[in-house]
Amino acid sequence: MRVVICGGGVIGACTAYFLARRGIDVIVVERTEVAAAASGKAGGFLALDWCAGTPLDALARRSFQLHAALPREITADWAYQRMTAYSGFVVPDDDARRHVPSKLDWISEGVIIADRLGTPETTAIIHPRKFTSAIMSAAQRHSAELRRAQVTGLVRSADGSMVRGAEVDGALVEADAVVIAMGPWSLMAAAWVHLPAVFGQRSPSLVYYTGRDVPADALFLEYHEESGAVLTVEVFPRADGSTHITALSDQAPLPIDPAAVMPDPGEIDRLQIICERLSPVFRSERIIARQACFRPVTQDGLPLIGAVPQSEGVYVATGHSVWGILNAPATGEALAELIAEGVSSITDLTPFDLARLRPLDPSLLRSG
Ligand SMILES: Cc1cc2nc3c(=O)[nH]c(=O)nc-3n(C[C@H](O)[C@H](O)[C@H](O)COP(=O)(O)OP(=O)(O)OC[C@H]3O[C@@H](n4cnc5c(N)ncnc54)[C@H](O)[C@@H]3O)c2cc1C
């Protein structure tokens, strides 16, 4: 059996790994480079039970477990570490609570820690680009092939009932199954098969080199800007000495080419002002990346994972929104099982079935 995976983000890489580990012939086609998009620019925060009470719960729990197990299975370092997570808020300069001694000694006066949200038993972090690259390399060690090229369509059998392969840079690459894992660019595939809409939501982020100055404390802080806007700022220190900070999200149009994603300079300046307010550690000379990425989102906020209706041999895995790094391993494991055995028994994929959402009208794509 041969499977072509369209997209070398964290979802494509994990699917490739779990398929290749079963001895299945895999070709990953990536237009830019592995982890070029959100999978290389995310925070990397993982939580065991933050999806409790939602349809994502089982997928998240299984994934958290796999994230803990994979470092023992694959020889590579992607900075996996357990951590504590706190919520809090930032008070204005004239607020009396400003001088209350903080529970954390590395944050500035005026950053008030309210609650502990996670402990090392329930929260962890990885470096997402290093993770995605390591999983892709592990898939390659199991004989998966990585091709740098653009998927431009799907090719079907003469009667249209089955997939024959993917059209890659205009030429057929034969396959028994094709997986669409192109993040927000999966939208393009709605012109090829019946697929519900996938949108891209952009967020800027700054990455600081903080060395050992910031311990393994993730922060989720409410921040009031002078304009009256209220934001949640997320601070994710990682074991490789980098700290990823994000806030804000906007409705910027998704560029057709993933390599053309750029941050808005105004949003980056706004984020830098916020970061400097949080801790003296976040000084401008320590910035190692000013970036933005689009997370893939669906109409109901849940991912699309499974077989595409009326297109035998075509599968999709996208729309993981803010939990794509967390949920990638269980997504890859379940999809590999579904493709190889026709059923996914470890994680129930029913909540992510495509049939729950109406397919996008392809004429909307053609009309731009
Ligand atoms: C600022 C930010 C912070 C985040 N933090 C976290 C976090 O802390 N924890 C967490 O769990 N999640 C987080 N996320 C979410 C997570 O990053 C995404 O859900 C996840 O990376 C999506 O992975 P993907 O593989 O579906 O898509 P992508 O990473 O977008 O990968 C899709 C790939 O497909 C390729 N591609 C596109 N079109 C084609 C084509 N035609 N042919 C071939 N290849 C193509 C692209 O080049 C790209 O490499 C964050 C997201 C953002 C934006």
The ligand as an SDF file (V2000), in Angstrom:
LIG
                    3D

 53 58  0  0  0  0  0  0  0  0999 V2000
    0.7950   31.7260   17.3440 C   0  0  0  0  0  0  0  0  0  0  0  0
    0.3430   30.2960   17.4640 C   0  0  0  0  0  0  0  0  0  0  0  0
    0.6310   29.5750   18.6180 C   0  0  0  0  0  0  0  0  0  0  0  0
    0.2120   28.2500   18.7450 C   0  0  0  0  0  0  0  0  0  0  0  0
    0.5230   27.5600   19.8900 N   0  0  0  0  0  0  0  0  0  0  0  0
    0.1270   26.2720   20.0330 C   0  0  0  0  0  0  0  0  0  0  0  0
    0.4400   25.5560   21.2260 C   0  0  0  0  0  0  0  0  0  0  0  0
    1.0940   26.0980   22.1350 O   0  0  0  0  0  0  0  0  0  0  0  0
   -0.0150   24.2670   21.3510 N   0  0  0  0  0  0  0  0  0  0  0  0
   -0.7380   23.6520   20.3550 C   0  0  0  0  0  0  0  0  0  0  0  0
   -1.1300   22.4940   20.5380 O   0  0  0  0  0  0  0  0  0  0  0  0
   -1.0170   24.3120   19.1910 N   0  0  0  0  0  0  0  0  0  0  0  0
   -0.6160   25.5940   19.0160 C   0  0  0  0  0  0  0  0  0  0  0  0
   -0.9150   26.2770   17.8670 N   0  0  0  0  0  0  0  0  0  0  0  0
   -1.7020   25.5970   16.8070 C   0  0  0  0  0  0  0  0  0  0  0  0
   -0.8010   24.7540   15.8810 C   0  0  0  0  0  0  0  0  0  0  0  0
    0.3430   25.4870   15.5140 O   0  0  0  0  0  0  0  0  0  0  0  0
   -1.5650   24.3220   14.6200 C   0  0  0  0  0  0  0  0  0  0  0  0
   -2.8260   23.7860   14.9440 O   0  0  0  0  0  0  0  0  0  0  0  0
   -0.7590   23.2590   13.8550 C   0  0  0  0  0  0  0  0  0  0  0  0
    0.5760   23.6640   13.6590 O   0  0  0  0  0  0  0  0  0  0  0  0
   -1.4150   22.9430   12.5070 C   0  0  0  0  0  0  0  0  0  0  0  0
   -0.5920   21.9830   11.8770 O   0  0  0  0  0  0  0  0  0  0  0  0
   -0.8870   21.4800   10.3950 P   0  0  0  0  0  0  0  0  0  0  0  0
    0.1030   20.4440   10.0760 O   0  0  0  0  0  0  0  0  0  0  0  0
   -2.3460   21.1640   10.2890 O   0  0  0  0  0  0  0  0  0  0  0  0
   -0.7130   22.7800    9.4690 O   0  0  0  0  0  0  0  0  0  0  0  0
    0.5570   23.6540    9.0490 P   0  0  0  0  0  0  0  0  0  0  0  0
    1.5620   23.7600   10.1080 O   0  0  0  0  0  0  0  0  0  0  0  0
   -0.0220   24.9180    8.4770 O   0  0  0  0  0  0  0  0  0  0  0  0
    1.2130   22.7950    7.8780 O   0  0  0  0  0  0  0  0  0  0  0  0
    0.6450   22.6910    6.6000 C   0  0  0  0  0  0  0  0  0  0  0  0
    1.7850   22.4600    5.6080 C   0  0  0  0  0  0  0  0  0  0  0  0
    1.2180   22.2190    4.3090 O   0  0  0  0  0  0  0  0  0  0  0  0
    2.0680   22.8070    3.3530 C   0  0  0  0  0  0  0  0  0  0  0  0
    1.2990   23.0270    2.1310 N   0  0  0  0  0  0  0  0  0  0  0  0
    0.3130   23.9310    1.9150 C   0  0  0  0  0  0  0  0  0  0  0  0
   -0.1670   23.8090    0.6690 N   0  0  0  0  0  0  0  0  0  0  0  0
    0.5190   22.7930    0.0800 C   0  0  0  0  0  0  0  0  0  0  0  0
    0.4630   22.1760   -1.2070 C   0  0  0  0  0  0  0  0  0  0  0  0
   -0.3970   22.5760   -2.1520 N   0  0  0  0  0  0  0  0  0  0  0  0
    1.3110   21.1610   -1.4780 N   0  0  0  0  0  0  0  0  0  0  0  0
    2.2060   20.7100   -0.5330 C   0  0  0  0  0  0  0  0  0  0  0  0
    2.2820   21.2680    0.7010 N   0  0  0  0  0  0  0  0  0  0  0  0
    1.4520   22.2890    1.0050 C   0  0  0  0  0  0  0  0  0  0  0  0
    2.5440   24.1040    4.0110 C   0  0  0  0  0  0  0  0  0  0  0  0
    3.7590   24.5820    3.4160 O   0  0  0  0  0  0  0  0  0  0  0  0
    2.7150   23.6640    5.4650 C   0  0  0  0  0  0  0  0  0  0  0  0
    4.0500   23.2790    5.7580 O   0  0  0  0  0  0  0  0  0  0  0  0
   -0.5130   27.6210   17.6920 C   0  0  0  0  0  0  0  0  0  0  0  0
   -0.8000   28.3400   16.5300 C   0  0  0  0  0  0  0  0  0  0  0  0
   -0.3800   29.6590   16.3920 C   0  0  0  0  0  0  0  0  0  0  0  0
   -0.7000   30.4000   15.1280 C   0  0  0  0  0  0  0  0  0  0  0  0
  1  2  1  0
  2  3  1  0
  2 52  2  0
  3  4  2  0
  4  5  1  0
  4 50  1  0
  5  6  2  0
  6  7  1  0
  6 13  1  0
  7  8  2  0
  7  9  1  0
  9 10  1  0
 10 11  2  0
 10 12  1  0
 12 13  2  0
 13 14  1  0
 14 15  1  0
 14 50  1  0
 15 16  1  0
 16 17  1  0
 16 18  1  0
 18 19  1  0
 18 20  1  0
 20 21  1  0
 20 22  1  0
 22 23  1  0
 23 24  1  0
 24 25  2  0
 24 26  1  0
 24 27  1  0
 27 28  1  0
 28 29  2  0
 28 30  1  0
 28 31  1  0
 31 32  1  0
 32 33  1  0
 33 34  1  0
 33 48  1  0
 34 35  1  0
 35 36  1  0
 35 46  1  0
 36 37  1  0
 36 45  1  0
 37 38  2  0
 38 39  1  0
 39 40  1  0
 39 45  2  0
 40 41  1  0
 40 42  2  0
 42 43  1  0
 43 44  2  0
 44 45  1  0
 46 47  1  0
 46 48  1  0
 48 49  1  0
 50 51  2  0
 51 52  1  0
 52 53  1  0
M  END
$$$$
